[in-house]
């Protein structure tokens, strides 16, 4: 930080102190709040008084949870709304901060279940999940926020569009938030000014692993695929399909196979509809459900509404035939070429050996990749798998909280082994 920047930050802190008054107490239960956290608490408290809500957009690891609990400490009956996967994280934080709160999940709001306990303040974790006003969960949260102050927490409040941010701010600022420009919306975001925090772990630049495998032939085959058959409202999705397959290929052979099964499911749905003289929309094509390679077909006359002319149906049939041949050729290539996942497993083992006894988190956006790597590594000591649907160790399924407690006992408030 330059000397000029340091002076500017000092001036900002002086102005903030004059406007906001003394910082709140640094002790919250057994937690000691940093000065930057206390400044965020002061700014958020002022926003709650002025607007009835605030959006705290601190980065991951900056203590948003305890900032929110410091605000809730002044409420009579706080209610936390968070993803079900974060229930134990919030429970531990509440115990450490000595701030009891009722807890409901995002998922329960999606099912339009109104919270039973009375509340006078809302904390919404991962608030970027409430960026689509047409969803059930957004409508339910909007009803709750209409009668209470609300604190929104998100490290990434802006996902794709400015409207995503406006939708969250509209929960307490009303529909006029959608008319604000990006600069005006940004003024509703509260975050600390400190670029770094003393005591944070050092983060080094990424180091690339180079598994001993060459899967270039499969990549070239993906890039050479013909344009896919299109639903009547699908537009040109050829590039998107190619990107999806390449992303899966880059993750694992298991992810690529799973993606191909999904493509085959949709193509089968479209093919049966075409045989009945109908061309499905994208949503209608996805009405078919699959379990592994078994496709459950619906009644085309009921599920598919489009009835195009014969020339369009003929073009769709030809595209489906070309796609089926190309997919079969790619599937056969996967059968004949070495599986690069073995090299990925070896690279992970080498990484563990090089950094023993440190704990390692290997993550992927594809659950199929995680499942495949776990299957290959489960005989090794200390391996666990966690996905959105389950947690496993070598002996079988366990509770998600139990797996996290084994991996990071101190962070989970458990006794170290």
C-alpha positions, 0 to 999 in steps of 0.5 A, spaced: 500 500 500 502 506 498 503 512 502 497 516 499 493 510 499 494 509 507 493 516 508 486 516 504 484 510 508 486 513 515 481 519 512 476 515 511 476 511 518 476 518 521 470 520 517 467 514 519 468 514 526 465 521 526 459 519 522 458 512 526 460 514 533 464 509 537 465 502 535 461 496 538 464 492 543 470 487 540 467 481 545 461 477 542 461 471 547 468 467 546 469 471 539 473 477 539 471 481 533 477 485 529 477 492 528 475 491 521 469 487 523 466 492 528 467 497 523 462 493 518 458 492 524 457 499 525 456 501 518 451 495 517 447 497 523 446 504 520 444 501 514 438 497 518 436 504 521 436 507 515 433 502 510 431 496 514 436 492 511 443 491 508 447 487 504 454 485 507 459 482 501 465 480 505 470 475 502 470 468 504 474 468 511 472 475 513 467 473 518 461 475 515 457 470 520 460 473 526 458 480 523 451 478 522 451 475 529 453 481 532 447 485 529 443 480 531 445 480 538 441 486 539 434 483 536 429 479 541 428 473 536 433 473 530 432 468 524 437 465 520 436 463 513 441 459 510 442 453 505 441 446 509 449 444 508 451 450 513 446 448 519 452 445 523 456 451 521 451 456 524 450 452 530 457 452 532 458 460 530 451 461 535 454 457 540 461 461 540 458 468 539 452 466 545 447 469 540 441 464 539 437 464 533 432 460 530 434 457 523 430 455 517 433 453 510 433 456 503 430 449 501 424 450 506 422 457 503 423 453 496 417 449 498 413 455 501 414 453 508 413 459 512 417 459 518 414 457 525 417 461 530 416 469 531 422 473 529 424 481 529 430 480 524 432 476 518 439 474 517 440 471 510 446 467 508 448 466 501 443 471 499 445 470 491 441 464 491 435 469 492 436 473 485 430 470 481 424 474 483 419 469 480 422 463 484 418 460 490 424 462 495 424 469 493 417 470 494 417 467 500 423 471 503 420 477 500 414 476 504 418 475 510 422 481 509 416 486 508 415 485 516 422 485 519 429 488 518 434 483 514 441 482 513 444 479 507 450 475 506 454 473 500 461 473 498 459 474 491 452 478 490 453 479 483 453 473 479 451 474 472 447 481 471 446 487 475 439 485 476 442 479 480 444 484 485 438 489 484 433 483 486 437 482 493 437 489 494 429 490 492 428 485 498 428 491 503 429 497 498 423 495 494 422 495 486 425 501 485 432 497 486 431 495 479 431 502 476 438 504 480 444 504 475 450 499 477 453 505 481 447 506 485 446 499 487 454 499 489 452 504 495 448 499 498 454 494 499 457 494 505 464 491 505 471 492 509 476 496 506 482 493 509 485 489 503 488 484 508 488 481 515 494 480 519 494 472 521 490 470 515 494 464 512 499 465 506 495 464 499 500 462 494 499 462 486 496 456 483 501 450 481 499 446 476 499 438 476 501 435 470 498 428 470 502 423 466 496 422 460 495 424 453 487 424 452 488 429 446 484 424 441 478 424 445 478 432 445 479 432 438 473 428 437 469 432 441 471 438 437 469 435 431 462 433 433 456 435 428 451 441 431 446 437 435 439 437 434 435 443 436 429 443 440 424 448 437 426 454 441 433 451 442 437 456 438 444 455 436 446 451 442 452 447 438 457 451 441 454 451 448 454 443 448 461 443 445 463 447 451 459 443 456 463 436 453 470 440 454 469 442 461 467 435 463 473 432 459 477 437 463 474 434 469 475 427 468 473 421 464 467 419 469 464 426 468 465 426 460 461 419 460 456 422 465 455 428 461 454 424 454 449 420 458 445 426 459 446 428 452 443 421 450 437 422 454 435 428 451 436 426 444 432 419 446 426 424 448 427 428 442 427 422 437 421 419 440 417 426 440 419 426 432 416 419 431 410 422 434 410 428 429 412 433 434 418 437 436 419 438 443 421 445 446 427 445 451 423 444 457 419 439 454 425 435 452 428 435 459 421 432 462 424 425 461 428 423 467 434 418 467 437 413 472 444 411 469 442 409 462 435 407 463 431 412 460 424 413 462 419 416 457 413 420 458 407 420 453 409 424 447 402 427 446 401 429 453 408 432 454 410 435 447 406 441 445 409 443 438 407 440 432 411 443 426 411 441 419 414 435 415 420 439 413 422 441 420 420 434 422 425 431 417 430 436 418 430 434 426 430 426 424 436 427 420 440 431 425 438 426 430 441 420 426 447 424 425 448 426 432 446 418 434 452 416 430 457 421 432 455 420 440 456 412 438 463 414 435 465 418 441 463 413 446 467 407 442 473 412 442 472 412 450 472 405 450 478 404 446 483 409 449 486 409 456 482 412 462 486 418 464 483 418 471 488 413 473 493 418 472 489 423 476 489 419 482 496 418 481 497 425 481 493 426 488 497 420 491 503 424 490 501 430 492 499 427 499 505 424 500 509 430 498 505 434 503 504 429 509 501 429 514 497 436 511 490 435 510 488 436 503 481 438 499 480 436 492 474 439 489 470 439 483 464 442 480 462 435 477 459 430 483 461 424 478 468 426 478 468 426 486 465 419 486 470 416 481 476 419 485 473 416 491 472 409 488 479 409 486 482 412 493 477 409 498 482 404 500 487 409 502 487 411 509 483 418 511 479 419 505 472 421 505 467 424 499 462 429 500 457 431 495 451 435 495 447 428 496 451 424 501 458 423 505 462 417 505 468 414 508 471 407 506 466 403 511 460 407 507 455 413 508 456 417 514 453 424 516 455 430 513 457 433 520 461 427 522 465 427 516 467 435 516 468 434 524 473 428 522 477 433 517 477 439 521 475 438 528 477 445 531 473 448 526 467 444 527 467 445 534 469 437 535 474 434 539 481 432 535 482 425 534 
